Amino acid sequence: MRSRRTANSPQQDIQRTQETILPDQVDNIDVDSPEQVTARASRALRIKKQKSKRVATRYKNVASTSGSRPVRYRRPVVNKWDLVKCPVCQAIVWIAEAVVQETEKSPRMFSICCQQGRVKLPPRRQPPSPLKELLDKSNFKSIIRIANGMLAFTSMGGQIDNSVTNSCGPYAFRLHGQTHHKIRSLLPPDGKFPQYLQLYIVDTDNEVANRKKAFSKGTSALEIDDNLVADLIKMLDENNHLAKTFRHARDRVLSGGAVEFSVRLVNQKHHGRQYDLPTASEIGGILVGDFTAESAGKDIVLEYKTSKLQRI
């Protein structure tokens, strides 16, 4: 005959499972101590606070007049090579030059232009007339370097490397050492044409023609309007402090009977850092005749007549 199996009840299964646990296994069951329970609760509380803080930062309120739900603030994506204006001095700079990045409550700050607002620059002065009107004309911009060279007080100085200036290939201009300027005496040597600042003193009745000859090395066939040059000369006489000083030296020469004199451009002692504000009193000229170049210190002394160039 086939034997008949009977199904055990759930209570019988639990009782049989409990009976299989040996007495020595009861001691191996982990039981949390009060310190572990407290540490676990503290950790759970810290995690909850951190999550709450993240949610509050992520969805912080943004000023809105419509009373809509809070909007998440997102920093704008910008190109670091885009040109922007400094919020303090309005200088044009690259975004990559910012020392303080833009946030929701503060703008970008730049140090390359105004030291983050610590240097107070005066408003940009408008150029005097007729230069202001000429800068808007395209035909003047093509000859602006010629006009600037004709009215310059000094010449550029430096050790030019001629081995690359006239060589084949793309044009290259190389200097060795420090770039500086050279200034001449008040009057040219006998038999020499006036140049640079000497043109403000010598033969000013023919000043325009003399300036064209000096710039074109002996010929006056320079393609620039004489009236334009005359207007620029008049502008400098009225607005430039050095031009006024050299014009005063011209008057001393034309007065006749004057002893040989020198012009001393006074050096400013205890001058501050290079980004201090310039003032008109920082450029001074004194016409005197009772000192020599050796006693002038660091001031620039222009002698009456000499064939040497002075480096400044």
C-alpha positions in Angstrom: 0.0 0.0 0.0 1.2 3.7 -0.8 2.2 5.6 2.3 0.4 8.9 2.8 2.4 12.0 3.7 0.9 14.6 5.9 1.8 18.3 5.5 3.3 20.0 8.6 1.7 23.1 9.9 3.6 26.5 10.0 3.8 26.3 13.8 5.5 22.9 13.6 8.0 24.3 11.1 8.9 27.3 13.3 9.2 25.0 16.4 11.5 22.6 14.4 13.7 25.5 13.2 14.0 26.8 16.7 15.0 23.4 18.0 17.9 23.2 15.5 19.6 26.3 17.0 22.2 25.1 19.4 22.6 26.8 22.8 26.1 28.0 22.1 24.9 29.9 19.0 22.7 32.3 21.0 25.8 34.2 22.3 27.0 34.9 18.7 23.9 37.0 17.7 24.8 40.7 17.3 23.1 43.0 19.7 23.6 46.8 19.3 24.9 48.5 22.4 23.4 51.8 23.5 26.4 53.7 22.2 26.0 52.2 18.7 22.3 53.1 18.7 23.1 56.7 19.6 25.8 57.0 16.9 23.5 55.6 14.3 20.8 58.0 15.2 23.2 61.0 15.1 24.5 60.0 11.7 21.0 59.7 10.3 20.2 63.2 11.8 23.3 64.7 10.1 22.5 63.2 6.8 19.0 64.6 7.0 20.3 68.1 7.8 22.7 68.0 4.9 19.9 67.0 2.5 17.7 69.8 3.8 20.6 72.3 3.3 21.2 71.1 -0.3 17.6 71.5 -1.1 17.4 74.9 0.4 20.5 76.1 -1.5 19.4 74.6 -4.8 15.9 76.1 -4.6 16.7 79.4 -2.9 14.4 82.2 -3.6 15.1 84.5 -6.5 13.6 88.0 -6.6 10.5 87.9 -8.7 7.7 90.4 -9.0 5.2 87.9 -10.3 5.2 85.9 -7.1 5.9 82.6 -8.9 7.6 79.6 -7.3 11.3 79.9 -6.5 13.6 79.4 -9.5 17.0 77.7 -9.2 19.9 80.1 -9.8 22.3 79.0 -12.5 25.6 80.7 -13.3 25.6 81.9 -16.9 27.9 80.1 -19.3 30.4 82.5 -20.8 33.4 82.4 -23.1 36.5 83.5 -21.2 37.8 85.3 -24.2 34.8 87.6 -24.6 35.4 91.3 -24.1 33.6 93.0 -21.3 33.9 96.3 -19.4 35.3 96.7 -15.9 32.3 97.7 -13.7 34.5 100.3 -11.9 36.6 102.1 -14.5 34.9 100.9 -17.7 38.1 99.5 -19.2 37.7 96.8 -21.9 39.1 93.5 -20.6 38.8 89.8 -21.2 36.6 87.7 -18.9 39.7 85.5 -18.4 41.4 88.4 -16.7 38.9 88.6 -13.8 40.2 88.0 -10.4 36.8 87.7 -8.8 34.1 85.8 -10.8 30.6 86.9 -11.2 28.0 85.7 -8.6 24.3 86.3 -8.1 25.0 89.2 -5.7 28.4 90.6 -7.0 29.9 91.4 -10.4 33.2 90.4 -11.8 36.2 92.3 -10.5 39.4 93.1 -12.4 42.8 94.0 -11.1 44.7 94.6 -14.3 43.1 98.0 -14.9 42.2 99.7 -11.7 43.2 97.3 -8.9 39.6 96.4 -8.2 38.6 100.0 -7.8 41.4 101.0 -5.5 42.9 103.3 -8.3 40.6 106.1 -9.1 41.1 107.2 -12.7 39.8 110.6 -13.9 37.3 110.7 -16.7 38.8 110.4 -20.2 39.4 113.8 -21.6 38.2 114.6 -25.1 40.9 115.6 -27.6 41.0 119.2 -28.4 39.9 120.6 -31.8 40.8 120.0 -34.6 42.1 116.6 -33.5 38.7 115.5 -32.3 37.1 116.1 -35.7 40.1 114.5 -37.6 39.9 111.3 -35.7 36.5 110.6 -37.2 37.9 110.9 -40.7 39.2 107.8 -42.4 41.7 109.7 -44.6 43.4 111.2 -41.6 43.9 107.8 -39.9 46.0 106.7 -42.9 48.5 109.6 -42.3 48.2 109.8 -38.5 51.7 108.3 -38.0 53.2 110.9 -40.3 51.5 113.7 -38.4 52.7 112.3 -35.1 56.3 112.0 -36.3 56.3 115.5 -37.7 55.3 117.0 -34.3 57.4 114.7 -32.0 59.7 116.3 -29.5 62.1 113.4 -29.3 63.4 110.5 -31.4 63.3 106.8 -30.6 66.5 105.2 -29.4 67.7 101.6 -29.2 70.2 99.1 -30.4 68.6 98.0 -33.7 69.5 94.6 -35.1 69.9 95.4 -38.8 70.6 91.7 -39.6 66.8 90.9 -39.7 65.3 94.3 -40.7 66.3 94.0 -44.3 66.3 90.3 -44.7 64.0 88.1 -46.8 60.7 86.9 -45.5 58.1 88.7 -43.4 59.1 92.1 -42.0 60.8 92.0 -38.6 62.0 94.7 -36.3 64.4 93.6 -33.5 65.9 95.7 -30.7 68.5 94.7 -28.2 68.5 96.1 -24.7 66.2 98.9 -23.5 64.1 101.1 -25.7 64.5 104.8 -24.9 64.2 108.3 -26.4 66.8 110.8 -27.5 66.4 114.5 -27.2 68.5 117.2 -29.0 69.8 120.6 -27.9 67.7 123.7 -28.2 69.5 124.8 -31.4 71.0 122.7 -34.1 74.8 122.9 -34.9 75.8 125.3 -37.6 74.9 124.2 -41.1 72.4 121.5 -39.9 68.7 121.4 -40.4 66.5 121.6 -37.2 64.9 118.4 -36.0 62.3 117.4 -33.5 62.1 119.9 -30.6 64.4 122.3 -32.5 61.5 122.9 -35.0 59.6 124.6 -32.2 62.4 127.2 -31.8 64.3 127.7 -35.0 62.9 129.4 -38.1 59.3 129.1 -37.0 58.1 131.4 -39.9 58.7 128.4 -42.2 57.9 125.8 -39.7 55.5 123.7 -41.9 58.1 123.4 -44.7 60.9 122.7 -42.2 58.9 119.9 -40.6 58.1 118.2 -43.9 61.8 118.4 -44.9 62.9 117.0 -41.5 60.5 114.1 -41.8 61.3 113.3 -45.4 65.1 113.7 -45.0 65.7 116.9 -47.0 62.7 117.1 -49.4 59.4 118.8 -48.8 57.4 116.6 -51.2 55.6 114.9 -48.4 51.9 114.2 -49.3 50.2 115.9 -46.4 48.1 119.1 -46.4 50.0 122.2 -45.1 46.8 123.6 -43.6 46.4 120.4 -41.6 49.9 120.5 -40.2 49.5 124.2 -39.3 46.3 123.5 -37.4 47.9 120.7 -35.5 50.9 122.9 -34.6 48.5 125.6 -33.3 46.7 122.9 -31.2 49.9 121.9 -29.5 50.9 125.5 -28.9 47.6 126.0 -27.0 47.3 122.7 -25.1 50.7 121.2 -24.6 52.9 122.3 -21.7 56.2 121.3 -23.4 55.3 123.1 -26.6 54.7 126.3 -24.5 58.1 125.9 -22.8 59.9 125.6 -26.2 58.0 128.5 -27.6 59.2 130.6 -24.7 62.7 129.5 -25.6 62.1 130.7 -29.1 61.0 134.1 -27.8 64.3 134.3 -25.9 66.3 133.5 -29.0 64.3 136.0 -31.1 64.6 138.7 -28.5 68.4 139.1 -29.3 71.2 139.9 -27.0 70.3 137.0 -24.7 73.1 135.0 -23.2 73.2 131.3 -23.8 70.7 129.6 -21.7 69.4 126.1 -21.0 65.9 124.6 -20.5 65.5 122.4 -17.4 62.6 120.0 -17.2 62.2 119.6 -13.5 62.1 116.1 -12.0 59.4 115.4 -9.4 60.8 114.1 -6.1 59.0 111.5 -4.1 56.9 110.5 -7.1 54.5 107.7 -6.3 53.7 104.5 -8.1 53.3 104.3 -11.8 49.5 104.4 -11.7 49.2 107.6 -9.6 47.2 110.3 -11.2 49.1 112.7 -13.5 48.7 116.4 -12.9 49.7 119.4 -15.0 52.3 120.5 -12.4 54.3 117.3 -13.0 55.7 118.8 -16.3 57.7 122.0 -15.7 60.1 123.9 -17.7 62.6 126.6 -16.4 64.7 128.8 -18.6 67.9 129.5 -16.7 71.5 130.1 -17.4 73.4 129.7 -14.1 73.8 125.9 -13.9 75.4 123.1 -15.9 74.3 119.7 -17.0 76.6 118.1 -14.3 74.7 119.9 -11.5 71.2 119.0 -12.7 70.8 115.6 -11.0 68.1 113.5 -12.7 66.4 116.5 -14.4 66.5 116.8 -18.2 68.7 119.7 -19.2 68.6 120.9 -22.8 71.8 122.8 -23.7 71.8 125.9 -25.9 73.7 124.2 -28.8 75.4 120.9 -29.0 75.9 118.1 -31.6 75.3 115.3 -29.1 72.0 113.5 -28.4 70.9 113.1 -24.8 69.3 109.8 -23.8 66.2 110.1 -21.6 
